[in-house]
Amino acid sequence: MEKEDIVQNILSHATGTASYHKYSTFPFYPVITDGVKAIAEAAGCYWLLDIIGSYQQNKKLDPYFQAWKLTVNEDDSAVVNGYNDTTLTITQKVEYTDFPLDEIELFLIDGVILLPSEY
């Protein structure tokens, strides 16, 4: 099964979480749900979680609700956008990624990164 199919399968079945996982030793980094952990492992994209975690001490971000969107370009570069509700707050360019989907959205709610379907 290709990486894209694996990630799509995870996304289609992630509707909640049984536990939270700490993926970083940095104390201010959020924890992740089972679905996010499965995506990170299948797609090799812990770097995306690190990008989100690295901005958590930024005073511009709402500590209670954030939306994060990774958009992959045709040349395999990408952009990660962080939103307070619907207001674009953070933009970070990524020179190269092999993330298998054209885009993915994650929420960060009260210190937990989750898939929208897990909300």
C-alpha positions as CSV (number, residue, x, y, z in Angstrom):
1,M,0.0,0.0,0.0
2,E,1.4,3.4,-0.9
3,K,2.0,6.1,1.7
4,E,-0.8,8.3,0.3
5,D,-3.3,5.4,0.7
6,I,-2.2,4.7,4.2
7,V,-2.6,8.3,5.3
8,Q,-6.0,8.6,3.6
9,N,-7.1,5.4,5.4
10,I,-5.9,6.8,8.8
11,L,-7.8,10.1,8.1
12,S,-11.0,8.3,7.2
13,H,-11.0,6.2,10.4
14,A,-9.8,8.7,13.0
15,T,-12.8,9.8,15.0
16,G,-11.5,10.0,18.5
17,T,-8.5,9.1,20.6
18,A,-7.8,6.6,23.4
19,S,-4.7,8.4,24.7
20,Y,-2.4,11.4,24.2
21,H,1.2,11.1,23.3
22,K,4.1,13.4,24.2
23,Y,6.4,13.4,21.2
24,S,8.9,16.1,22.3
25,T,11.0,16.8,25.3
26,F,10.3,20.5,25.1
27,P,7.9,21.4,28.0
28,F,5.8,23.8,26.0
29,Y,5.2,21.5,23.0
30,P,1.7,20.1,22.8
31,V,0.7,16.4,23.0
32,I,-0.8,14.6,20.1
33,T,-3.7,12.2,19.6
34,D,-3.7,8.6,18.3
35,G,-4.7,9.8,14.8
36,V,-2.0,12.5,14.6
37,K,0.6,10.0,15.9
38,A,-0.5,7.5,13.2
39,I,-0.2,10.2,10.5
40,A,3.2,11.3,11.7
41,E,4.5,7.8,11.7
42,A,3.0,6.8,8.3
43,A,4.0,10.0,6.5
44,G,7.2,10.6,8.4
45,C,6.1,14.1,9.3
46,Y,7.0,14.7,12.9
47,W,8.7,17.8,11.4
48,L,5.2,19.3,10.9
49,L,4.4,18.8,14.6
50,D,7.8,20.4,15.4
51,I,6.8,23.5,13.4
52,I,3.5,23.8,15.2
53,G,5.2,23.2,18.6
54,S,8.0,25.7,17.9
55,Y,5.4,28.5,17.6
56,Q,3.6,27.8,20.9
57,Q,5.4,30.5,22.8
58,N,4.4,33.1,20.2
59,K,2.2,35.7,21.8
60,K,0.2,36.1,18.6
61,L,-1.3,32.7,18.8
62,D,-4.5,31.8,20.8
63,P,-3.4,29.2,23.4
64,Y,-6.9,27.6,23.3
65,F,-7.7,27.1,19.6
66,Q,-5.5,27.1,16.6
67,A,-5.9,25.6,13.1
68,W,-2.8,24.6,11.1
69,K,-2.8,23.8,7.4
70,L,0.1,22.3,5.4
71,T,-0.2,22.9,1.7
72,V,2.2,21.0,-0.6
73,N,3.1,22.7,-3.9
74,E,3.8,20.9,-7.2
75,D,7.6,21.4,-6.8
76,D,7.4,19.6,-3.4
77,S,7.9,22.7,-1.5
78,A,5.2,23.6,1.0
79,V,3.8,26.2,3.3
80,V,2.5,25.8,6.8
81,N,-0.1,28.4,7.9
82,G,-1.3,28.8,11.5
83,Y,-4.6,30.5,12.2
84,N,-6.3,31.9,15.3
85,D,-9.8,30.7,14.4
86,T,-9.9,32.0,10.7
87,T,-7.3,34.7,11.0
88,L,-4.0,33.9,9.4
89,T,-1.3,34.4,12.0
90,I,1.8,32.4,11.1
91,T,3.2,31.4,7.7
92,Q,6.3,29.2,7.4
93,K,7.8,28.0,4.1
94,V,9.1,24.5,3.8
95,E,11.8,24.0,1.0
96,Y,11.0,20.3,0.5
97,T,8.6,17.7,1.7
98,D,7.6,14.2,0.6
99,F,4.3,14.5,2.4
100,P,1.9,12.3,0.4
101,L,-1.2,14.5,0.3
102,D,-1.7,18.0,-1.3
103,E,-2.8,19.3,2.1
104,I,-3.7,18.4,5.6
105,E,-5.3,20.4,8.4
106,L,-4.7,20.0,12.1
107,F,-6.2,21.7,15.1
108,L,-4.5,22.6,18.3
109,I,-6.9,22.8,21.2
110,D,-5.9,23.4,24.8
111,G,-2.4,21.9,24.2
112,V,-3.5,18.9,22.1
113,I,-2.8,18.5,18.4
114,L,-5.7,16.6,16.8
115,L,-7.3,15.9,13.4
116,P,-10.5,17.8,12.6
117,S,-12.3,14.4,12.6
118,E,-11.2,13.9,16.2
119,Y,-12.6,17.2,17.4
